[in-house]
């Protein structure tokens, strides 16, 4: 599992949280489960960094 920094717009506020997930898509799905009304969700980190 990797740590991803996910950002999303929830009720006009930008929320950034760190999540452990298998892939970036999985991290976004976990964020959507935590914040069902979230919009404009994306990963804020260098995915190709070793």
CHARMM-style PDB file with segment names, atoms N, HN, CA, C and O in Angstrom:
ATOM      1  N   UNK     1       0.838  -1.177   0.000  1.00  0.00      PROA
ATOM      2  CA  UNK     1       0.000   0.000   0.000  1.00  0.00      PROA
ATOM      3  C   UNK     1       0.886   1.244   0.000  1.00  0.00      PROA
ATOM      4  O   UNK     1       1.982   1.255   0.560  1.00  0.00      PROA
ATOM      5  N   UNK     2       0.379   2.278  -0.639  1.00  0.00      PROA
ATOM      6  HN  UNK     2      -0.511   2.270  -1.094  1.00  0.00      PROA
ATOM      7  CA  UNK     2       1.102   3.540  -0.728  1.00  0.00      PROA
ATOM      8  C   UNK     2       0.269   4.649  -0.100  1.00  0.00      PROA
ATOM      9  O   UNK     2      -0.946   4.525   0.059  1.00  0.00      PROA
ATOM     10  N   UNK     3       0.940   5.719   0.249  1.00  0.00      PROA
ATOM     11  HN  UNK     3       1.926   5.820   0.121  1.00  0.00      PROA
ATOM     12  CA  UNK     3       0.275   6.878   0.837  1.00  0.00      PROA
ATOM     13  C   UNK     3       0.018   7.896  -0.270  1.00  0.00      PROA
ATOM     14  O   UNK     3       0.937   8.273  -0.997  1.00  0.00      PROA
ATOM     15  N   UNK     4      -1.234   8.342  -0.398  1.00  0.00      PROA
ATOM     16  HN  UNK     4      -1.981   8.036   0.193  1.00  0.00      PROA
ATOM     17  CA  UNK     4      -1.618   9.308  -1.425  1.00  0.00      PROA
ATOM     18  C   UNK     4      -2.216  10.537  -0.762  1.00  0.00      PROA
ATOM     19  O   UNK     4      -2.967  10.427   0.208  1.00  0.00      PROA
ATOM     20  N   UNK     5      -1.881  11.700  -1.285  1.00  0.00      PROA
ATOM     21  HN  UNK     5      -1.271  11.789  -2.073  1.00  0.00      PROA
ATOM     22  CA  UNK     5      -2.502  12.946  -0.843  1.00  0.00      PROA
ATOM     23  C   UNK     5      -3.622  13.260  -1.826  1.00  0.00      PROA
ATOM     24  O   UNK     5      -3.373  13.511  -3.005  1.00  0.00      PROA
ATOM     25  N   UNK     6      -4.853  13.245  -1.331  1.00  0.00      PROA
ATOM     26  HN  UNK     6      -5.055  13.041  -0.373  1.00  0.00      PROA
ATOM     27  CA  UNK     6      -6.039  13.439  -2.168  1.00  0.00      PROA
ATOM     28  C   UNK     6      -6.678  14.776  -1.813  1.00  0.00      PROA
ATOM     29  O   UNK     6      -6.785  15.129  -0.639  1.00  0.00      PROA
ATOM     30  N   UNK     7      -7.097  15.508  -2.822  1.00  0.00      PROA
ATOM     31  HN  UNK     7      -7.011  15.221  -3.776  1.00  0.00      PROA
ATOM     32  CA  UNK     7      -7.751  16.785  -2.624  1.00  0.00      PROA
ATOM     33  C   UNK     7      -9.126  16.749  -3.276  1.00  0.00      PROA
ATOM     34  O   UNK     7      -9.309  16.173  -4.349  1.00  0.00      PROA
ATOM     35  N   UNK     8     -10.085  17.375  -2.608  1.00  0.00      PROA
ATOM     36  HN  UNK     8      -9.936  17.843  -1.737  1.00  0.00      PROA
ATOM     37  CA  UNK     8     -11.425  17.447  -3.161  1.00  0.00      PROA
ATOM     38  C   UNK     8     -12.166  18.657  -2.624  1.00  0.00      PROA
ATOM     39  O   UNK     8     -11.835  19.177  -1.559  1.00  0.00      PROA
ATOM     40  N   UNK     9     -13.157  19.097  -3.357  1.00  0.00      PROA
ATOM     41  HN  UNK     9     -13.426  18.675  -4.223  1.00  0.00      PROA
ATOM     42  CA  UNK     9     -13.965  20.247  -2.979  1.00  0.00      PROA
ATOM     43  C   UNK     9     -15.226  19.741  -2.286  1.00  0.00      PROA
ATOM     44  O   UNK     9     -16.063  19.080  -2.901  1.00  0.00      PROA
ATOM     45  N   UNK    10     -15.353  20.062  -0.980  1.00  0.00      PROA
ATOM     46  HN  UNK    10     -14.673  20.599  -0.480  1.00  0.00      PROA
ATOM     47  CA  UNK    10     -16.492  19.609  -0.183  1.00  0.00      PROA
ATOM     48  C   UNK    10     -17.188  20.837   0.389  1.00  0.00      PROA
ATOM     49  O   UNK    10     -16.616  21.548   1.216  1.00  0.00      PROA
ATOM     50  N   UNK    11     -18.416  21.090  -0.047  1.00  0.00      PROA
ATOM     51  HN  UNK    11     -18.881  20.513  -0.719  1.00  0.00      PROA
ATOM     52  CA  UNK    11     -19.208  22.238   0.436  1.00  0.00      PROA
ATOM     53  C   UNK    11     -18.416  23.545   0.361  1.00  0.00      PROA
ATOM     54  O   UNK    11     -18.329  24.278   1.346  1.00  0.00      PROA
ATOM     55  N   UNK    12     -17.847  23.831  -0.793  1.00  0.00      PROA
ATOM     56  HN  UNK    12     -17.918  23.235  -1.593  1.00  0.00      PROA
ATOM     57  CA  UNK    12     -17.106  25.065  -1.064  1.00  0.00      PROA
ATOM     58  C   UNK    12     -15.749  25.148  -0.356  1.00  0.00      PROA
ATOM     59  O   UNK    12     -15.087  26.183  -0.440  1.00  0.00      PROA
ATOM     60  N   UNK    13     -15.318  24.092   0.335  1.00  0.00      PROA
ATOM     61  HN  UNK    13     -15.855  23.251   0.403  1.00  0.00      PROA
ATOM     62  CA  UNK    13     -14.017  24.081   1.006  1.00  0.00      PROA
ATOM     63  C   UNK    13     -13.119  23.024   0.367  1.00  0.00      PROA
ATOM     64  O   UNK    13     -13.583  21.941   0.012  1.00  0.00      PROA
ATOM     65  N   UNK    14     -11.852  23.338   0.224  1.00  0.00      PROA
ATOM     66  HN  UNK    14     -11.475  24.218   0.512  1.00  0.00      PROA
ATOM     67  CA  UNK    14     -10.881  22.389  -0.313  1.00  0.00      PROA
ATOM     68  C   UNK    14     -10.370  21.521   0.834  1.00  0.00      PROA
ATOM     69  O   UNK    14      -9.836  22.044   1.812  1.00  0.00      PROA
ATOM     70  N   UNK    15     -10.527  20.204   0.726  1.00  0.00      PROA
ATOM     71  HN  UNK    15     -10.961  19.779  -0.069  1.00  0.00      PROA
ATOM     72  CA  UNK    15     -10.106  19.272   1.759  1.00  0.00      PROA
ATOM     73  C   UNK    15      -8.957  18.437   1.202  1.00  0.00      PROA
ATOM     74  O   UNK    15      -9.065  17.846   0.127  1.00  0.00      PROA
ATOM     75  N   UNK    16      -7.851  18.397   1.954  1.00  0.00      PROA
ATOM     76  HN  UNK    16      -7.763  18.876   2.827  1.00  0.00      PROA
ATOM     77  CA  UNK    16      -6.697  17.580   1.590  1.00  0.00      PROA
ATOM     78  C   UNK    16      -6.477  16.550   2.687  1.00  0.00      PROA
ATOM     79  O   UNK    16      -6.319  16.909   3.854  1.00  0.00      PROA
ATOM     80  N   UNK    17      -6.466  15.259   2.316  1.00  0.00      PROA
ATOM     81  HN  UNK    17      -6.595  14.967   1.368  1.00  0.00      PROA
ATOM     82  CA  UNK    17      -6.197  14.225   3.311  1.00  0.00      PROA
ATOM     83  C   UNK    17      -5.226  13.202   2.737  1.00  0.00      PROA
ATOM     84  O   UNK    17      -5.166  12.983   1.527  1.00  0.00      PROA
ATOM     85  N   UNK    18      -4.474  12.589   3.631  1.00  0.00      PROA
ATOM     86  HN  UNK    18      -4.524  12.767   4.614  1.00  0.00      PROA
ATOM     87  CA  UNK    18      -3.574  11.501   3.254  1.00  0.00      PROA
ATOM     88  C   UNK    18      -4.309  10.188   3.441  1.00  0.00      PROA
ATOM     89  O   UNK    18      -4.926   9.954   4.480  1.00  0.00      PROA
ATOM     90  N   UNK    19      -4.242   9.328   2.427  1.00  0.00      PROA
ATOM     91  HN  UNK    19      -3.741   9.518   1.582  1.00  0.00      PROA
ATOM     92  CA  UNK    19      -4.889   8.021   2.486  1.00  0.00      PROA
ATOM     93  C   UNK    19      -3.900   6.940   2.091  1.00  0.00      PROA
ATOM     94  O   UNK    19      -3.029   7.160   1.249  1.00  0.00      PROA
ATOM     95  N   UNK    20      -4.039   5.778   2.700  1.00  0.00      PROA
ATOM     96  HN  UNK    20      -4.746   5.600   3.384  1.00  0.00      PROA
ATOM     97  CA  UNK    20      -3.289   4.609   2.264  1.00  0.00      PROA
ATOM     98  C   UNK    20      -4.188   3.822   1.314  1.00  0.00      PROA
ATOM     99  O   UNK    20      -5.333   3.510   1.642  1.00  0.00      PROA
ATOM    100  N   UNK    21      -3.659   3.507   0.139  1.00  0.00      PROA
ATOM    101  HN  UNK    21      -2.729   3.760  -0.128  1.00  0.00      PROA
ATOM    102  CA  UNK    21      -4.446   2.783  -0.858  1.00  0.00      PROA
ATOM    103  C   UNK    21      -3.515   2.005  -1.777  1.00  0.00      PROA
ATOM    104  O   UNK    21      -2.299   2.198  -1.777  1.00  0.00      PROA
ATOM    105  N   UNK    22      -4.116   1.132  -2.550  1.00  0.00      PROA
ATOM    106  HN  UNK    22      -5.104   0.975  -2.550  1.00  0.00      PROA
ATOM    107  CA  UNK    22      -3.354   0.304  -3.477  1.00  0.00      PROA
ATOM    108  C   UNK    22      -2.971   1.093  -4.724  1.00  0.00      PROA
ATOM    109  O   UNK    22      -1.866   0.939  -5.246  1.00  0.00      PROA
ATOM    110  N   UNK    23      -3.887   1.941  -5.202  1.00  0.00      PROA
ATOM    111  HN  UNK    23      -4.784   2.065  -4.778  1.00  0.00      PROA
ATOM    112  CA  UNK    23      -3.648   2.709  -6.418  1.00  0.00      PROA
ATOM    113  C   UNK    23      -4.285   4.095  -6.263  1.00  0.00      PROA
ATOM    114  O   UNK    23      -5.082   4.313  -5.351  1.00  0.00      PROA
ATOM    115  N   UNK    24      -3.935   5.024  -7.150  1.00  0.00      PROA
ATOM    116  HN  UNK    24      -3.288   4.847  -7.891  1.00  0.00      PROA
ATOM    117  CA  UNK    24      -4.576   6.345  -7.089  1.00  0.00      PROA
ATOM    118  C   UNK    24      -6.095   6.279  -7.264  1.00  0.00      PROA
ATOM    119  O   UNK    24      -6.831   7.018  -6.610  1.00  0.00      PROA
ATOM    120  N   UNK    25      -6.559   5.396  -8.147  1.00  0.00      PROA
ATOM    121  HN  UNK    25      -5.961   4.795  -8.678  1.00  0.00      PROA
ATOM    122  CA  UNK    25      -8.009   5.262  -8.349  1.00  0.00      PROA
ATOM    123  C   UNK    25      -8.698   4.755  -7.088  1.00  0.00      PROA
ATOM    124  O   UNK    25      -9.789   5.207  -6.741  1.00  0.00      PROA
ATOM    125  N   UNK    26      -8.053   3.811  -6.406  1.00  0.00      PROA
ATOM    126  HN  UNK    26      -7.167   3.443  -6.688  1.00  0.00      PROA
ATOM    127  CA  UNK    26      -8.614   3.287  -5.165  1.00  0.00      PROA
ATOM    128  C   UNK    26      -8.656   4.387  -4.100  1.00  0.00      PROA
ATOM    129  O   UNK    26      -9.625   4.474  -3.345  1.00  0.00      PROA
ATOM    130  N   UNK    27      -7.626   5.219  -4.031  1.00  0.00      PROA
ATOM    131  HN  UNK    27      -6.839   5.148  -4.644  1.00  0.00      PROA
ATOM    132  CA  UNK    27      -7.587   6.320  -3.065  1.00  0.00      PROA
ATOM    133  C   UNK    27      -8.720   7.311  -3.329  1.00  0.00      PROA
ATOM    134  O   UNK    27      -9.343   7.809  -2.391  1.00  0.00      PROA
ATOM    135  N   UNK    28      -8.985   7.594  -4.593  1.00  0.00      PROA
ATOM    136  HN  UNK    28      -8.479   7.190  -5.355  1.00  0.00      PROA
ATOM    137  CA  UNK    28     -10.080   8.509  -4.943  1.00  0.00      PROA
ATOM    138  C   UNK    28     -11.424   7.904  -4.547  1.00  0.00      PROA
ATOM    139  O   UNK    28     -12.299   8.622  -4.063  1.00  0.00      PROA
ATOM    140  N   UNK    29     -11.606   6.600  -4.742  1.00  0.00      PROA
ATOM    141  HN  UNK    29     -10.895   6.017  -5.135  1.00  0.00      PROA
ATOM    142  CA  UNK    29     -12.858   5.950  -4.354  1.00  0.00      PROA
ATOM    143  C   UNK    29     -13.061   5.974  -2.842  1.00  0.00      PROA
ATOM    144  O   UNK    29     -14.182   6.155  -2.367  1.00  0.00      PROA
ATOM    145  N   UNK    30     -11.971   5.790  -2.081  1.00  0.00      PROA
ATOM    146  HN  UNK    30     -11.061   5.643  -2.467  1.00  0.00      PROA
ATOM    147  CA  UNK    30     -12.065   5.871  -0.623  1.00  0.00      PROA
ATOM    148  C   UNK    30     -12.446   7.288  -0.201  1.00  0.00      PROA
ATOM    149  O   UNK    30     -13.267   7.471   0.698  1.00  0.00      PROA
ATOM    150  N   UNK    31     -11.852   8.291  -0.848  1.00  0.00      PROA
ATOM    151  HN  UNK    31     -11.185   8.144  -1.578  1.00  0.00      PROA
ATOM    152  CA  UNK    31     -12.192   9.693  -0.564  1.00  0.00      PROA
ATOM    153  C   UNK    31     -13.673   9.947  -0.857  1.00  0.00      PROA
ATOM    154  O   UNK    31     -14.348  10.629  -0.087  1.00  0.00      PROA
ATOM    155  N   UNK    32     -14.175   9.405  -1.963  1.00  0.00      PROA
ATOM    156  HN  UNK    32     -13.626   8.851  -2.589  1.00  0.00      PROA
ATOM    157  CA  UNK    32     -15.584   9.590  -2.313  1.00  0.00      PROA
ATOM    158  C   UNK    32     -16.503   8.918  -1.307  1.00  0.00      PROA
ATOM    159  O   UNK    32     -17.599   9.414  -1.046  1.00  0.00      PROA
ATOM    160  N   UNK    33     -16.071   7.789  -0.732  1.00  0.00      PROA
ATOM    161  HN  UNK    33     -15.180   7.387  -0.944  1.00  0.00      PROA
ATOM    162  CA  UNK    33     -16.881   7.136   0.297  1.00  0.00      PROA
ATOM    163  C   UNK    33     -16.907   7.978   1.574  1.00  0.00      PROA
ATOM    164  O   UNK    33     -17.935   8.065   2.246  1.00  0.00      PROA
ATOM    165  N   UNK    34     -15.773   8.596   1.902  1.00  0.00      PROA
ATOM    166  HN  UNK    34     -14.938   8.525   1.356  1.00  0.00      PROA
ATOM    167  CA  UNK    34     -15.681   9.412   3.110  1.00  0.00      PROA
ATOM    168  C   UNK    34     -16.458  10.716   2.946  1.00  0.00      PROA
ATOM    169  O   UNK    34     -17.117  11.169   3.882  1.00  0.00      PROA
ATOM    170  N   UNK    35     -16.382  11.319   1.759  1.00  0.00      PROA
ATOM    171  HN  UNK    35     -15.847  10.951   0.999  1.00  0.00      PROA
ATOM    172  CA  UNK    35     -17.075  12.578   1.456  1.00  0.00      PROA
ATOM    173  C   UNK    35     -17.958  12.366   0.219  1.00  0.00      PROA
ATOM    174  O   UNK    35     -17.512  12.636  -0.896  1.00  0.00      PROA
ATOM    175  N   UNK    36     -19.190  11.894   0.389  1.00  0.00      PROA
ATOM    176  HN  UNK    36     -19.552  11.675   1.295  1.00  0.00      PROA
ATOM    177  CA  UNK    36     -20.043  11.592  -0.778  1.00  0.00      PROA
ATOM    178  C   UNK    36     -20.403  12.802  -1.639  1.00  0.00      PROA
ATOM    179  O   UNK    36     -20.688  12.647  -2.826  1.00  0.00      PROA
ATOM    180  N   UNK    37     -20.395  14.009  -1.055  1.00  0.00      PROA
ATOM    181  HN  UNK    37     -20.164  14.135  -0.090  1.00  0.00      PROA
ATOM    182  CA  UNK    37     -20.766  15.207  -1.816  1.00  0.00      PROA
ATOM    183  C   UNK    37     -19.554  15.889  -2.448  1.00  0.00      PROA
ATOM    184  O   UNK    37     -19.682  16.990  -2.982  1.00  0.00      PROA
ATOM    185  N   UNK    38     -18.401  15.265  -2.399  1.00  0.00      PROA
ATOM    186  HN  UNK    38     -18.298  14.370  -1.965  1.00  0.00      PROA
ATOM    187  CA  UNK    38     -17.167  15.884  -2.888  1.00  0.00      PROA
ATOM    188  C   UNK    38     -17.180  16.005  -4.413  1.00  0.00      PROA
ATOM    189  O   UNK    38     -17.739  15.169  -5.123  1.00  0.00      PROA
ATOM    190  N   UNK    39     -16.538  17.083  -4.890  1.00  0.00      PROA
ATOM    191  HN  UNK    39     -16.084  17.762  -4.313  1.00  0.00      PROA
ATOM    192  CA  UNK    39     -16.389  17.331  -6.322  1.00  0.00      PROA
ATOM    193  C   UNK    39     -14.923  17.622  -6.603  1.00  0.00      PROA
ATOM    194  O   UNK    39     -14.153  17.892  -5.681  1.00  0.00      PROA
ATOM    195  N   UNK    40     -14.535  17.568  -7.863  1.00  0.00      PROA
ATOM    196  HN  UNK    40     -15.160  17.348  -8.612  1.00  0.00      PROA
ATOM    197  CA  UNK    40     -13.199  17.960  -8.300  1.00  0.00      PROA
ATOM    198  C   UNK    40     -12.115  17.257  -7.481  1.00  0.00      PROA
ATOM    199  O   UNK    40     -11.257  17.908  -6.885  1.00  0.00      PROA
ATOM    200  N   UNK    41     -12.162  15.927  -7.457  1.00  0.00      PROA
ATOM    201  HN  UNK    41     -12.859  15.398  -7.941  1.00  0.00      PROA
ATOM    202  CA  UNK    41     -11.247  15.126  -6.652  1.00  0.00      PROA
ATOM    203  C   UNK    41     -10.038  14.741  -7.501  1.00  0.00      PROA
ATOM    204  O   UNK    41     -10.184  14.294  -8.639  1.00  0.00      PROA
ATOM    205  N   UNK    42      -8.848  14.919  -6.939  1.00  0.00      PROA
ATOM    206  HN  UNK    42      -8.729  15.282  -6.014  1.00  0.00      PROA
ATOM    207  CA  UNK    42      -7.634  14.528  -7.655  1.00  0.00      PROA
ATOM    208  C   UNK    42      -6.507  14.210  -6.681  1.00  0.00      PROA
ATOM    209  O   UNK    42      -6.573  14.545  -5.498  1.00  0.00      PROA
ATOM    210  N   UNK    43      -5.473  13.557  -7.203  1.00  0.00      PROA
ATOM    211  HN  UNK    43      -5.420  13.285  -8.164  1.00  0.00      PROA
ATOM    212  CA  UNK    43      -4.291  13.189  -6.433  1.00  0.00      PROA
ATOM    213  C   UNK    43      -3.272  14.304  -6.574  1.00  0.00      PROA
ATOM    214  O   UNK    43      -3.022  14.780  -7.682  1.00  0.00      PROA
ATOM    215  N   UNK    44      -2.669  14.735  -5.444  1.00  0.00      PROA
ATOM    216  HN  UNK    44      -2.871  14.348  -4.544  1.00  0.00      PROA
ATOM    217  CA  UNK    44      -1.692  15.848  -5.462  1.00  0.00      PROA
ATOM    218  C   UNK    44      -0.302  15.326  -5.210  1.00  0.00      PROA
ATOM    219  O   UNK    44       0.370  15.959  -4.396  1.00  0.00      PROA
ATOM    220  N   UNK    45       0.191  14.351  -5.740  1.00  0.00      PROA
ATOM    221  HN  UNK    45      -0.355  13.837  -6.401  1.00  0.00      PROA
ATOM    222  CA  UNK    45       1.575  13.977  -5.480  1.00  0.00      PROA
ATOM    223  C   UNK    45       2.192  13.384  -6.733  1.00  0.00      PROA
ATOM    224  O   UNK    45       1.502  12.980  -7.669  1.00  0.00      PROA
ATOM    225  N   UNK    46       3.495  13.347  -6.715  1.00  0.00      PROA
ATOM    226  HN  UNK    46       4.055  13.675  -5.954  1.00  0.00      PROA
ATOM    227  CA  UNK    46       4.225  12.793  -7.846  1.00  0.00      PROA
ATOM    228  C   UNK    46       4.081  11.268  -7.819  1.00  0.00      PROA
ATOM    229  O   UNK    46       4.702  10.602  -6.991  1.00  0.00      PROA
ATOM    230  N   UNK    47       3.280  10.724  -8.703  1.00  0.00      PROA
ATOM    231  HN  UNK    47       2.775  11.265  -9.376  1.00  0.00      PROA
ATOM    232  CA  UNK    47       2.997   9.290  -8.688  1.00  0.00      PROA
ATOM    233  C   UNK    47       4.163   8.449  -9.175  1.00  0.00      PROA
ATOM    234  O   UNK    47       4.220   7.253  -8.891  1.00  0.00      PROA
ATOM    235  N   UNK    48       5.090   9.050  -9.901  1.00  0.00      PROA
ATOM    236  HN  UNK    48       5.044  10.022 -10.132  1.00  0.00      PROA
ATOM    237  CA  UNK    48       6.167   8.283 -10.493  1.00  0.00      PROA
ATOM    238  C   UNK    48       7.463   8.387  -9.700  1.00  0.00      PROA
ATOM    239  O   UNK    48       8.504   7.898 -10.139  1.00  0.00      PROA
ATOM    240  N   UNK    49       7.402   9.018  -8.542  1.00  0.00      PROA
ATOM    241  HN  UNK    49       6.556   9.415  -8.186  1.00  0.00      PROA
ATOM    242  CA  UNK    49       8.584   9.159  -7.696  1.00  0.00      PROA
ATOM    243  C   UNK    49       8.871   7.837  -6.979  1.00  0.00      PROA
ATOM    244  O   UNK    49       7.948   7.187  -6.489  1.00  0.00      PROA
ATOM    245  N   UNK    50      10.137   7.440  -6.917  1.00  0.00      PROA
ATOM    246  HN  UNK    50      10.887   7.968  -7.315  1.00  0.00      PROA
ATOM    247  CA  UNK    50      10.477   6.186  -6.231  1.00  0.00      PROA
ATOM    248  C   UNK    50      10.873   6.441  -4.810  1.00  0.00      PROA
ATOM    249  OT1 UNK    50      11.193   5.503  -4.080  1.00  0.00      PROA
TER     250      UNK     50
END
